[in-house]
Amino acid sequence: MTSDAPLVKIRLIERSLRCFAFGIVAILPIIGIPFAVVAINSFRQVFFARSNVWNPAEPHLRVGMACATLGVLLDLLIASMIAIQIS
């Protein structure tokens, strides 16, 4: 175990919780788009940076990504409904 292993774990946990927090806010229509981008970016950072380090905040990471994805899909649905009403 190297001396920077605890720092790696701390970064994974912080990014996982950041993904969770921004993912929850990303559910808000229209306003949540930038939050979804941040949540998805945090998810990607954790997903690609993890190695064999156990992440105790992994459920938060998954829920954050799910909420961010749901928020983006809801925004696309709203935009398509508005486009259909306009045309």
C-alpha positions in Angstrom: 0.0 0.0 0.0 1.5 3.3 -1.0 1.4 6.5 1.0 -1.0 8.2 -1.5 -3.6 5.4 -1.2 -5.7 7.3 1.4 -5.7 10.4 -0.8 -7.0 8.4 -3.7 -9.8 7.0 -1.6 -10.7 10.5 -0.3 -10.8 11.8 -3.9 -13.0 8.9 -5.0 -15.4 9.5 -2.1 -15.5 13.3 -2.6 -16.2 12.9 -6.4 -18.8 10.3 -5.7 -20.7 12.6 -3.3 -20.3 15.5 -5.7 -21.9 13.3 -8.4 -24.7 12.5 -6.0 -25.4 16.1 -5.0 -25.3 17.5 -8.5 -27.3 14.5 -9.8 -30.1 15.2 -7.4 -30.3 18.8 -8.5 -30.1 17.7 -12.2 -33.6 16.4 -12.0 -34.9 20.0 -12.0 -36.2 20.8 -15.5 -34.1 23.2 -17.6 -32.2 24.5 -14.6 -30.6 21.1 -14.0 -28.8 20.8 -17.3 -25.5 22.2 -16.1 -25.7 20.2 -12.9 -26.2 17.1 -15.0 -23.1 17.8 -16.9 -21.1 18.2 -13.7 -22.6 15.0 -12.3 -21.8 13.0 -15.4 -18.3 14.4 -15.5 -17.8 13.5 -11.8 -19.0 10.0 -12.6 -16.6 9.6 -15.5 -13.7 10.8 -13.3 -14.5 8.3 -10.6 -15.2 5.4 -13.0 -12.0 5.8 -15.0 -9.8 6.7 -11.9 -10.7 3.8 -9.7 -8.5 0.8 -9.6 -8.8 -1.8 -6.9 -9.7 0.8 -4.3 -12.9 0.2 -2.5 -15.3 3.1 -2.8 -17.7 3.2 0.2 -19.7 5.9 -1.6 -20.3 3.9 -4.7 -24.1 3.7 -4.2 -24.2 7.5 -4.1 -22.2 7.5 -7.3 -24.7 5.3 -9.0 -27.7 7.1 -7.8 -26.2 10.5 -8.8 -25.5 9.2 -12.3 -29.0 7.8 -12.5 -30.6 11.1 -11.4 -28.4 13.0 -13.9 -29.4 10.7 -16.7 -33.1 11.0 -15.7 -32.8 14.8 -15.6 -31.3 14.9 -19.1 -34.0 12.6 -20.4 -36.7 14.7 -18.8 -35.3 17.8 -20.4 -35.2 16.1 -23.8 -38.8 15.0 -23.3 -39.9 18.5 -22.4 -38.0 20.0 -25.3 -39.6 17.5 -27.7 -43.1 18.2 -26.4 -42.6 21.9 -26.8 -41.3 21.4 -30.3 -44.3 19.3 -31.2 -46.7 21.9 -29.8 -45.0 24.7 -31.8 -45.1 22.9 -35.1 
